[in-house]
Amino acid sequence: DQILENISVLFGGRIAEEVFMGQMTTGASNDFERATEMARRMVTQWGMSDALGTMVYGENDGEVFLGRSVTTHKNVSEATMQKVDAEIRRIVDAQYALARGLIEENREKIEVMAKALLEWETLDAEQINDIMEGRAPRPPKPVPVPVPPSGSVPPAAPVAPSAHPAQET
């Protein structure tokens, strides 16, 4: 579940571009790579696919040369690799749809949160909870100024050196 949630989170930036700005940029390319790699590992290495079961598909135990492995063993058929690709696609598409649904369902809350961030720069947990519960966020709490313990002497202000050190006594 945590890996699937991580995949969904990775799609948030791209979906926000689409939903709020009506455009797509290349900014999410690394997020897509990471999401696809997680889904690929779920299917091919970690046995986390009901469709393909608890098996490792493909071995890669060689050194990397120019970005490619020099000793990749292909121990699966082309038909199986097509099933692996289809399962990776299913996982990625499902998590993308989940993330998009969450953003669309919470669009108004996201807009309130963005306005609050523009006004106050940061939000604390209470402000976020207000927004998520449909209330206007309260202003941030004032940051307490540290008070020195009683009886202590505040540090003295630095003294500028004299322009004529020989005349000092």
C-alpha positions in Angstrom: 0.0 0.0 0.0 2.8 2.4 0.9 4.5 1.9 -2.5 1.2 2.5 -4.3 0.6 5.6 -2.3 4.2 6.8 -3.2 3.4 6.3 -6.9 0.2 8.3 -6.6 2.0 11.1 -4.8 4.6 11.3 -7.6 1.8 12.1 -10.1 0.5 15.1 -8.0 2.6 17.8 -9.7 1.7 16.8 -13.2 -2.0 16.5 -12.3 -1.9 19.9 -10.6 -0.5 21.4 -13.8 -3.3 19.9 -15.8 -6.1 20.7 -13.4 -5.1 24.2 -12.2 -3.1 25.5 -15.2 -4.5 23.6 -18.1 -1.1 22.6 -19.4 1.7 20.1 -19.1 5.4 20.8 -18.7 8.4 18.5 -18.6 8.8 19.1 -14.9 7.3 15.8 -14.0 9.6 13.6 -16.1 11.7 12.4 -13.2 8.5 11.7 -11.2 7.3 9.5 -14.0 10.6 7.6 -14.2 10.5 7.0 -10.4 6.8 5.9 -10.5 7.4 3.6 -13.4 10.5 2.1 -11.8 8.6 1.4 -8.5 5.8 -0.3 -10.4 8.3 -2.3 -12.5 10.0 -3.5 -9.3 6.7 -4.4 -7.7 5.9 -6.7 -10.7 9.4 -8.0 -11.7 11.3 -8.2 -8.4 9.1 -8.0 -5.4 6.3 -10.4 -6.3 3.6 -7.8 -5.7 1.4 -8.6 -8.7 -1.7 -10.8 -8.4 -1.6 -11.1 -12.2 2.0 -12.4 -12.4 2.5 -13.8 -8.9 5.5 -14.1 -6.7 8.2 -14.6 -9.2 11.2 -12.6 -10.3 11.0 -11.7 -14.0 14.4 -11.0 -15.6 17.8 -11.0 -13.9 20.3 -8.3 -14.1 23.6 -9.1 -12.4 26.2 -7.5 -14.6 28.1 -4.3 -14.6 26.7 -1.2 -16.2 28.4 0.1 -19.3 27.2 3.2 -21.0 23.9 3.0 -19.2 23.2 -0.6 -20.3 23.9 -3.8 -18.5 26.4 -6.0 -20.2 25.1 -9.3 -18.8 21.3 -9.2 -18.7 19.8 -12.7 -18.7 16.5 -12.9 -20.5 14.8 -15.7 -18.7 11.2 -14.9 -19.7 9.4 -15.1 -23.0 8.2 -12.2 -25.1 4.6 -13.0 -24.2 5.5 -12.9 -20.5 7.3 -9.5 -20.9 4.1 -8.2 -22.6 2.1 -9.3 -19.5 4.7 -7.6 -17.3 4.4 -4.4 -19.3 0.6 -4.6 -19.1 0.7 -5.1 -15.4 3.1 -2.1 -14.9 0.8 0.0 -17.1 -2.3 -1.1 -15.0 -0.6 -0.1 -11.7 0.6 3.3 -13.1 -2.7 4.1 -14.6 -4.6 3.1 -11.5 -2.5 5.3 -9.2 -2.6 8.2 -11.7 -6.4 8.0 -11.7 -6.5 7.8 -7.9 -4.3 10.9 -7.6 -6.3 12.8 -10.2 -9.5 11.9 -8.4 -8.2 13.2 -5.1 -7.0 16.4 -6.6 -10.2 17.0 -8.4 -12.4 16.2 -5.4 -10.3 18.5 -3.2 -9.7 21.3 -5.7 -11.4 24.0 -3.6 -9.3 23.0 -0.5 -6.1 23.1 -2.6 -6.9 26.6 -3.8 -7.6 27.8 -0.2 -4.3 26.2 0.8 -2.4 27.9 -2.0 -3.9 31.3 -1.1 -3.0 30.8 2.6 0.6 29.8 1.6 0.9 32.9 -0.5 -0.3 35.0 2.4 1.6 33.4 5.3 4.4 31.4 3.5 4.0 28.4 5.8 1.1 26.5 7.3 1.0 24.5 10.5 -0.9 21.3 11.2 -3.9 23.2 12.7 -4.2 25.4 9.7 -4.1 22.5 7.3 -6.7 20.6 9.4 -9.0 23.7 9.3 -8.7 23.7 5.5 -9.3 20.0 5.1 -12.4 20.2 7.4 -13.8 23.0 5.2 -13.1 25.9 7.6 -11.1 29.0 6.8 -7.6 28.7 8.0 -6.8 30.7 11.2 -3.9 33.0 11.1 -0.5 31.5 12.1 0.3 31.6 15.8 2.9 34.2 16.8 6.3 32.7 17.1 7.4 33.1 20.8 10.5 35.2 21.4 13.0 33.3 23.6 13.3 34.9 27.0 16.6 34.6 28.8 16.4 32.8 32.2 15.9 35.2 35.1 19.1 36.4 36.7 21.1 35.9 33.6 22.9 38.9 32.1 22.3 39.5 28.4 25.5 39.4 26.3 27.3 42.7 26.0 27.2 44.4 22.6 30.5 44.1 20.8 32.9 47.0 21.1 34.4 48.4 18.0 38.2 48.5 18.0 39.8 51.9 18.4 41.2 53.6 15.4 44.3 54.3 17.5 45.2 51.2 19.5 48.4 52.7 20.9 46.4 55.4 22.7 44.2 52.9 24.6 45.1 52.2 28.2 
